[in-house]
Amino acid sequence: MKTLRSAQRDRFRGQVALVVGGAQGIGKAIAARLAREGAQVVISDIDRPMMAHTARELAQEGISIMTFACDVRSRRQVERMVASVIRRYRRIDVMVYVAGVAKGVPFVRTDEKHWDWTMDINLKGAFLVARAVVPCMIRRRRGKLVFMASTNSWDAEAGLAPYNASKAGVFLLAKTLARELGPFGINSNAIGPGLIRTRLTAPFIKDAKFMRKYKNLIPAGRLGEPEDIAGPAAFLASRDADYVNGVLLFVDGG
């Protein structure tokens, strides 16, 4: 009889997981977690050198992953990436969308270019990837979609209008897909990380005034690490979450 720990190591055995934005930070932590639990992981990212670095790191653990360079703003690139994964592995069981950008700018200085850049990567990219992946899941009548939203999906921060709006959209996209795709055996959920130590949040973490205010709001008394998100993401991607659909799971230290 398998122990609980050994069963967890095999939780994704035989499954294919596509992690979009998986070269570093939260995406990298999720990709590594899924791979360690038995999944065949495909990492997609626009950062080729970082993808290669992550692949080498995991190879040192004896884990082989596929990497695919893709700009999520391009429908053609997204469709080509998804088609290549399906052609090679015949399936995609899990799709985790992590790709995202944020830049703090007062609203009166937020121009159309900044707005479009944020929306295209955070929200349009999530739509394009889901749109490309879902038909395969519908045919197999099973699949897990996990979208990286934010605490900002629910509670906006000043100076981040495009980011706040895009992440609210990511959650409602996830919830809409839960309603539409549930009858096909597909679960769609979102995670709302708090302040996690990544390259994306580095400019905010370096701001001493911001950090003094923010740290006092975290009952856990510390910033989150990418690995703090990997566990909840693995749960939502697993059969343990078969009856969890359309939720926004906050992971923010309280």
Order of alpha helices (4+ residues) and beta strands (2+ residues): alpha-beta-alpha-beta-alpha-beta-alpha-beta-alpha-alpha-beta-alpha-beta-alpha-alpha-alpha-beta
